Amino acid sequence: MWFQVTFVLAAASCAASAERKTPVCLNADKGSRICSSEDIANGATISELLQSIMSINVDREGLRQVTSKRFVELGPAAEGPFSPNEKITENAELVFDFLSGPESISKVGNSFFGSAVDAVYKIDLENQNHSKIYNANANCPSDEPCSRPLGMRIKENRLLLADAKRGLVEIDLSSGGSRVLLAIGTQINGTALTFPNDLDVDWDKEIVYMSDGSTKWSTDYSTLDILEADPNSRVIRFDIKSATAQVFAHNLRFANGIQISLDKKFLLVSEFSARQILKYPLDGPLPATAEPFTGLLPGNPDNIRPSLNGGYWVALGFGRPNGSRNLMDELQARPDLTDKLGNAVLTVGGLVRSMGTLLKNSQIRDLGSKVQTGHIILEGIPDYAFVVEFDVNGNILQTLQSTKYQYASEVLEHEDGLYISSPRNKYVLKVPRSAFRHAS
């Protein structure tokens, strides 16, 4: 096996230099071959790397395994509001280029807030001065991150944050202090809180609705959860006053974005792996029963935020240009192949990661981490930014797209334009109002 692992390392080292655009292809069962319908840089090298990993026989008996469910849905046609455009490419400017991986963003007065990989930042819009107002990674017991800020909401001097590695956190913007309201690992209806992702708050009632993206995989292994397409995700309802938590909704395929409807009658939830948004009544029995808010989308819905038009903006991760199918779609349709690849990356990546740790070689260790968590598979998905505006009934009003920029996680609309964040970028995109709102 070590010879094979060494070959994997050599193949991976070549990926950075090979730039020819080709589709990503894998050998499937019975001699068949699957290929994504979009070309990407390093496509041939990534195909070779993933094929090499799958060629290694692994035995994960007694260990955590990838056990995927079949999910096959053809995306909507690239026509009407989904017709391709380059509105983001043609109009966006890069702002706040000191933010690494901003997942969620907010603007209050002259201050801008962003939840980045390392901390939550506050930015003074008048002079661009910025500071960390929440930095839980400063006191980690090891060199591994112990905090990953994701979705957040702000009212006055209170910021509530879904920290994927710590839990539900409240930050006092006046004092800078913070406290964990609901910790990772807390048992809720017999199952531990595992992956806090996004949230919204009924500030009048002091009730938080927070997505628990997976009850099996932590945030580091989110790629494997997406590929499994297993409905093990849920939404948590947390009462701040009584400090009690209960399951608001369950049986979701990677619950992600959360938004209380503007009339406060429903909760909108992005079902990321199933590529749709669901609507739940807020006043019914729990766990709540869903009805569709949207049909199948040409991308995986991430965070949902209000628009100034009285509707909602939704960021689509892994947007599908021109109605294409990517590597994720092909794997979700083939659970046997997904299980083989997923369990191989867990084992091989773990070995490479351990090798790097023993050798004190951060490059080998980081490569092992990328393989073990399945993030190497994301290298086979083309960059495509895609955001959608919906009205209050889930009808599509418009889309903004880009083949230049990648994965969008949240859209924030203010009078001066749209701000688009991404955990895969080191900046925020700003699109001027003239690009998407026209004077009547």
FIDREN-446826 format. One record per residue (C-alpha): x, y, z; residue in three letters. Coordinates in pm, whole numbers, plus 50000, padded with zeros to 5 digits. Example, Ala and Ser with C-alpha at 12.3 -4.5 7.8 and 13.67 -1.06 7.14 Angstrom:
2
512304955050780ala513674989450714ser
This chain:
440
500005000050000met502835024350078trp504035022649716phe500525031149602gln500295059649851val503615073149723thr502195072249369phe499175091749490val501495118149637leu503385120649308ala500155123949109ala498885150849343ala502095170849312ser501605172248934cys498105187048962ala499365221949033ala501275224048706ser498805207848465ala496375234148341glu494795218548032arg491015219248061lys489385185048033thr486405168148199pro486915147748515val486335110848440cys486225079548657leu485955042748575asn482635030248708ala481234995148740asp481064969448456lys483714987448255gly481675019248214ser483145053948248arg481545085448383ile482625120548296cys481425154348420ser479965175548143ser482125205948218glu485845209148151asp488095221448431ile491775229548467ala493745198548574asn490795176348483gly492955148148348ala495315149248646thr492485149248898ile490925119748717ser494215100848744glu494635109949109leu491135099049211leu491455067149005gln494765059449179ser493175064149520ile490295041049430met492705014149312ser493955009249668ile492104981849855asn490904994450192val489114977750481asp487235001050713arg485424974650914glu484764988751259gly485605023951139leu483425052251016arg482445045650656gln480835063650366val477415047650306thr475695068550043ser472095070049926lys471245072449558arg470115107049450phe469345112849084val467645144848973glu468155162548644leu468665199848687gly466465226548529pro467145237548174ala469445267348125ala466685289347987glu464415317448104gly465735331748432pro468365304248444phe469855314448108ser473615319948139pro474875355148204asn478075371448323glu476575399148538lys478915391748828ile481995389148604thr481185421448421glu480285442648722asn481915429649040ala484785445449226glu486845428249495leu486585443149843val487905433550188phe490765412750049asp492055405350400phe489125381850469leu490035345450416ser487035323750338gly484205347350438pro481115325150478glu478575350150614ser478435388050600ile476415415950757ser476325453750746lys475165475651033val475485513250993gly479055521050892asn480325487151005ser480695455450799phe481015421150961phe482405389250808gly482805353950944ser486145342350804ala488185310650847val490095324051145asp487705348451314ala484745372051291val485895406051163tyr484475440751208lys485355465950937ile484935503550955asp483605513250612leu484815549150642glu488525541250682asn488695503450612gln490205496750954asn489395461651068his489695440851382ser488875406151506lys485895407151741ile485765369451792tyr488865347951765asn488275314251930ala491205299351736asn493655319951942ala493675294752227asn493365261152051cys495065232152235pro496785220851912ser497685234951572asp494325222651439glu491605249851425pro489085247351708cys486655273251567ser485065279451227arg482615308651222pro479795303350971leu476295318650964gly475615349351179met472885374351265arg473165408151434ile470795430651625lys472065461451805glu475035449652014asn474315412351992arg475795389051733leu474655352851725leu476965329151542leu476875293251423ala480425281751495asp480865248351320ala483415236351575lys482065251751897arg478285255151867gly475865284051899leu477775314452022val476625348652140glu479025378052102ile478605411052285asp479695437652036leu480085463452313ser482415444052540ser483845419252290gly482975390552520gly481415358352399ser479675327952543arg478635294352405val474855290452431leu474675255252285leu477885235252266ala479035210352005ile478275175352131gly475165185552324thr472555158052302gln469345170052138ile466625143752117asn469285117252172gly471685129051899thr474725151351941ala474945185851785leu477605180051518thr477705206751247phe476185241251323pro475905258650988asn473505287950956asp470865304351174leu468155330251202asp466705346051514val463235356451625asp464585384751839trp461215392751995asp460765357252125lys464505350352178glu464255318951964ile467105307051741val466635283651444tyr469945267551348met470835241351089ser472785210951206asp474285202150867gly475015166050953ser474615143251252thr477385120451118lys480105142450971trp481705173551119ser482375204650912thr485805192150800asp484135162750623tyr481245181850467ser482185169650117thr481565133650220leu478205143150368asp477175160050043ile478155129649838leu476355105650073glu473075124750023ala471865108350342asp468905125650516pro470615127250856asn470505165150890ser468115186651092arg467155221251216val467425229651586ile465095253251772arg466865269252069phe465105290252333asp467645315052470ile465615323652780lys465165287852898ser468375274452736ala466435245152590thr466905229352248ala464645206852045gln464515193251691val462435216451475phe462815196251151ala464675164551054his465375139950771asn467105166350560leu469935161750311arg472435186850453phe470335215050599ala472175247250525asn470745282650489gly468075294050737ile465665323450701gln462505332650892ile459925344350638ser459235381550628leu455735376050773asp457215353351046lys454875324750955lys457395301150797phe460995290150816leu462865286450487leu465585259750484val468135252550212ser468445215050156glu471915217150009phe472485181749881ser468955179249736ala469295213049558arg466015227649681gln464565251149944ile461845239250181leu459255258650379lys458145249150733tyr455285264450937pro456515280551259leu453345274751460asp452735237551401gly453695205951591pro457335194651598leu459115181051412pro457615203551148ala456415191450810thr457905206950496ala456455218150169glu458525229249868pro459415266049839phe461385260849517thr461795233649260gly465125217649178leu467815244349143leu470875246548912pro473195245849211gly473265237549581asn471445264049788pro473505278850067asp472495308850280asn469175327150234ile468895364150312arg466185390950258pro466225412849948ser465275449649951leu462565440549699asn460585421549960gly461835387049861gly464985366749918tyr468485362549781trp469935327449770val473545318549697ala473985286549498leu477155267349572gly478575246849285phe476425264149024gly475775243148714arg476515263748402pro474315256948099asn472375229348274gly475505207948306ser476105178748542arg479255179548753asn481245152348927leu479075155649238met475915147949041asp477495117548876glu478715103549208leu475395109349387gln473745088549114ala476165059549178arg476275050749549pro478535020249503asp481165041249328leu480755069149584thr481235044949874asp484385030549714lys485885064749647leu484785079349981gly486205051250191asn489415051549987ala490015088750045val489325084350417leu491955057150446thr494605069550205val494265105550316gly494575095150679gly497835076950604leu499275106250411val498205130350684arg499885108950951ser503015106450737met503185144150710gly502705148151085thr505475123051165leu507845139450917leu506815174151037lys506105182650675asn503155206350655ser502755202250277gln502325164550301ile500085168150607arg497855193750436asp497635172450122leu496605142750337gly493955164050501ser492605175150162lys492355138750052val491005124750380gln488205150250408thr487175145350046gly487985181249954his490215167949675ile486985157349501ile485855193649494leu488895201049277glu486975182949004gly484085207849006ile484295239148787pro484285273948935asp480925290648888tyr479295317949096ala475485317849086phe473025338449294val469245339449260val466565364049372glu463145349349463phe459885366449545asp457975357549865val456305328049691asn459475311949560gly459195325049204asn462495333649038ile462995370548965leu466555371348836gln469985355048849thr473525368348850leu476245344548733gln479975342148663ser482345317348504thr485255336948653lys484455335949023tyr483665305549232gln481225292149488tyr478915318049648ala477715312050005ser475725343550089glu474265374749929val473765406850124leu471815435049958glu472235471050068his471445504249909glu474875505749746asp474745470949591gly475125433749646leu477875418549858tyr478645382049775ile480755360550006ser482415326749962ser484335303150193pro486615295649896arg487655331849827asn489935356250004lys487705386249945tyr484085397049909val482545405749573leu480575438049543lys478125442649255val476805478349205pro473085483949226arg472895494448861ser473755458748756ala470615443148905phe468135470748993arg466845493248718his465145526548777ala461395524848709ser
